Structures are given as C-alpha cells and as structure tokens.
C-alpha cells in the first residue's frame, strides 16, 4: 500500500512539490547508509496542531550528525522552524514528521566528507503504526534471532539510517513468523528493544525498561513514559532485563514515536497477563494522550504549537 502524500517537502531550505524532492542515484547515502533522521509526531489539539517534544528531537538529530561528523548547514532553530513550516504549508493538523540529513552526490569512497550534507523535512498523515486495534488489544511479538550490535560496533544512540538494516532483518523475520513486531537481544543476551521502539515490562506495579547501553536508542517517547509514570507514582527501573522476564511479565508495552504506547498481547506465543492491555499500560496511555492532544495541562512544556 503506497504511503500517503502531502503537497510539499522542505528540501535544502525551500519547499518543493512532493514528487520533485529527488537525489542522485550516486548519492553517498544511497550506497553507504550515511544519513541521520528523526521521527516526530504532531498532534491536533484545541489550540491547533502541536509538535511533540520538538526541541528534544532536533537536538538528537544534531547530536547524531555530530557523531558522524556531518555538519548540518543550518542552525537548530532553522530546522525547528522548517519542521513547523512543513506542517503548516501542507495544512496538516495531525501527522508524522520525518527530518533527514544525508550525504549527497560527490564521490563514492567510504571516506564521506567530500560529499555535500543535505537536509529535508517531510510530513504526512500516518495513523497507528502497528494497526488500528494495537493501542487497545495489543500485538503478538517474538524474540528475534537477530541481535543488536555490540556497543563498540556503531553508535546505537544515533538514529542513523544505516543502522536500520539490522532493524529490517528483525522486522522481516517477525512478519515471516506471523508476528507484528519482534524484540532484539543485545550481544550479551539481555533484552534490548524492538526493531524501532523501546520496551517496558510491568510486574508488581513496577515498570522496568532496558538501560541505555544495551545497544538501544534512548527514545524520546521512552523518556516521556518514564517521566509520566514517576509522576503517577510508579517506580521505574532502568536495568538489565533477562529474556525470561518477558514471559513472566504481567504487562508489556512498546514506546516510540510511531507506536506511541502499544501493549503487547503475547511473546513467542506465550500470553502476557490477561492477553490484552493491562491497567498500568492503560493509565500511562491515558495520561500520555491527554498531554500530547492538549486535553490536560502540559507541565513539561512538551508541546510546540505550529501556529
């Protein structure tokens, strides 16, 4: 099914029609995965569309490019404004936003720094990532045979395009096995994350999630869940999680920009809890969506209004 299209894409400082946003087939990123990106949500609120944690996302984009020695030819303020302008220009009220920085056409050696650094921002309507029923009914997942890379293999805290070759293997294996998603273990056999989202488990009303350092991306939604959960009075632990704890959990849920907060119904055909969204997950979902949709006060300053 083709992805929904918007009218314009912000491309190297100007808006171009969606179909005209093109790169050369010999662009460095096409061959070596030399790109860094973000996934951001914009929500419709009573005050108009609002981008969720815009500053945090833009900072992570720049941090990732710094690690890969990609100097973005724009300031953080310019990129943040471009993101809001892209939403506004396309008349969107609720959407997914994809900023991308990549090395373009220059030369094709592995050393990339003679290639120009290019930037684009796209936005489009995108509903529930794992399906319309996922937020309530949950999804069935499995533990992948593909592991996350060792900590000194590549910088897992960077949202690099080339890193997602590993995620593609995880996601395709899950689909071939009849699962909606999968969990990857790290090089030591501890739980890491899904193909594109973080994982939380609940037992005895305590939330646990793998700590940064288990080859996972420190998700912004993950950070938001930890903040909300602690404010609601829950204990949250960031610690090593053994695979078997997934089978013992009373509740499991994914957290990420695309999946938002999505419960897990089963792991490796073993039912989690009652086989549906649990009470802790439901409470966190409620608090999360009330805040991002502007239905409750925003004590954290997470909403950046487009207009």
Phi, psi and omega in degrees: 000124182294148181287151176297146179246145170258183185274320187230152172235134174283118189226108180050045171097357178216158179274133176233154176302146183313312185287348182261001180276091189231156175233162180288146181294343177260017174300141184304320182296331179296330187256333187233004177068026185277077179212157175227138185219173174227154169240123187228146175252142169243131184246145173283131179229169177300338178263011182104179182296140181225131178276132184276118175053051183302310182300321180295318179294315181295319178298318179296323177300313181291323177298316180296319179293326178297317179300320181269012175058039176254108182275110180289127184280027178216157177280164176299323180295321179294317180293319178299318179292322178299323179296313179293321179295326180294319176298313183294314183301326181268002177064031183270146178247327176220125188198171172256141183238135181233097167278141181220133173243131182214161175270125187268209185280123178200292174212169190241021173280166180294321174294115194262356199282359171271355179274143179292148175264123182243159185220141173217158174226124176238154178213143180202164176291128178211118184278216184290125188297317184262013178115155186297330182269355189297323185294334181253312186275338181087174183230160177261130183227171175223165174274126186284152172280345177272130181259161170287154183289157177298154186303329181262019179272307171209163185284099185296336181283356177262136179271069184273140181301316181296334179297334188279002167297320175297316180297324179296319178298317179297314184291320180293320177299318179300314180298318180294335178266005177084016180259156175282332184198176181219162175249132176261144172265158176275183186295340180265000178092005176271157180297134178251282182192180173278189181292336180204029182201157177273165184234142174233145171236152181237130174211128182055040179065013176254131178267136175232142177214145180302142181281155173300131186123347175263043177057039179241161174276129178287088189294146178286323173293322175304311179299322180294318179298316180300317180297311181296316183299316180294323177293332177277357176099005179276148170277132179238127179246131170254110191202168173296136180238123179283151182305318185294340177294334176299323182281339181265352185294146174277330175214149173224144172207152174271154174222128179183165181302313182287311184279344186059243173238106186239121181290154176254128184271324180205155175232123181052042179069012176258123185293135176267122179057236179268009179076025177201179180303130181269173185294324179291315177301317180297318180295319179291318175303312183301311181295321180296308184291327176298323181283314184288336179265007177069023181269352178221162177305152181250076185293342184264352183068039185276342185262128177244106187287136183293318181236000000 
